[in-house]
């Protein structure tokens, strides 16, 4: 049962993660570069709004607007790529808020370091200062969080899969709890725990790749 449903959950969480990264990282960088300006207030206000939004309520509103009123996408089950859009957006938008705020805070901290001032004093263009020096160091904690956040996305998909009747392990976990099918519940929780350990390990490895100083610490 788990083997049949796990690919659907991985598809959902993978799409949500890619969507959140594509939106959040540029948003955090733009916000940090324009600190205290209008675009900074607007982008961080949007990030806080999505972060504070209950995902089950967001899913229901998206179903109502894009599924029932406009009829653009299916609202339940899996019948192709279109049926993936709403649950992936619902699962990814709260991550957008968190990642964007994390990216902004890390960029602001890096931009205050002495080597950034040195790079600017050497006459380097602002583009190279931001994206070659600052972004490379600021993105390291974000990458670590991304790897740690993947199991949380999988566990958090329980509500989303239930709302959208998505045929993944999250919905299977919910139904197994209702039916008191404890072996299935234990197996799914074990899988989430193992994935947490694996992605934590991969996050540490990638951190050493991005920052060679960590490998010699």
Buried (B, 14 or more C-beta within 10 A) or exposed (E): EBEEBBEBBBBBBEBBBEBBBEBBBEBBBBBBBBBEEEEBEEBBEBBBEBBEBEBEEBBBEBBEEBBEEEEEBBBBEBEEEEBBBBBBBBBBBBBBBBBBBBBBBBBBBBBEEEEBEEBBEEEBEEEEBBEEBBBEBBBBBBBBBBBBBBBBBBBBBBBBBBBBBBBBBBBBBBEBBEEEBEEBBEBBEEBBEEBBEEBBEBBEEBBBEBBEEEEEE
